[in-house]
């Protein structure tokens, strides 16, 4: 097959595709292939463009008459690695055609699924192991020991509660992700909502010796949103501030209205939840909204955390077409700010 015969075929294919002639020269490639591999190697031996040993071996084998081959190769494009499934097929008259299909996103999704299953299994295994151990003890050595029985039942109730919270948060995360592309159609008074959330958390703050204040919420601030989900967002952020930033003895929640907020046309509502606690090292900040990511795993589990709260917050804020900003400095506390489009 000649170059002028195969070029229209290559151009009609949406994937990167190239033709190696029987003389082992790179005879043609479509625009998609030129963007991935560069066009400098045209009319030269294909080794100038293709340097992956397994792909070179496949082209040689198919050019000698072997059957079509499918393999996975990693290419570096603009400094970033991408994974491709490459199909090398024979061409009538000699030579080979290579088609590249980018599978990087598929592999990334598969890895995320594997990590998610592994994390959930790990989070459930620990309380389940504890429950089974205490049940075995109660059935045996502690059968007739009332004091030990009461202590073990208390621990078992705490571990069962931990599993319940994990399952609840997993279901909540799944529901939020399913709805993320559908912007809420309801209307919410953000000021009133913040006052309600703060009132709910006042007892928790009082038990922790933390003063919780809300400013700017006296004036109604209407936004387009889902009241239940926004309640979940600010309940999570304020509760975290009390639990993990409460060493500063103050948690401040401020509501203000901005004009021309970055990346957001028109007016926007800014809710900033600030604590004066230990702060978070900057190396952790980019990963705080990842599922199951914890700055201090032991402390988080002690306080009943599942590692999913901020991931849920991120997806709810995204559904509301808003932004979540996190600022923190060791020894100076943290600020978790939510910016939402205002009516």
Buried (B, 14 or more C-beta within 10 A) or exposed (E): BEBEEBBEBBEEEEBBBBBBBEEBBBBBBBEBBBEBBEEEBBEEEBEBBBEBEEBEEBBBBBBEEEEEBEBEBEBEEEEEEBBBBBBBEBBEEBBBBBBBBBBBEEBEEEEEEEEBEEBBEEBBEEBEEBBEEBEEBBEEEBEEEEEBBEEBEEBBEEBBEBBEBBEEBBEBBEEBBEBBEEEBEEEBBBBBBBBBBBEEBEEBBEEBEBEBEBEBBEEEBBBBBBBEBBBBBBBBBBBBBBBBBBBBBBBBBBBEBBEEBEEBEEBBBBBBBBBBBBBBEEEBBEEBBBBBBBBBEEEBBEEEBBBBBBBBBBBBBBBBBBBBEBBBEEEBBBBBBBBBBBE
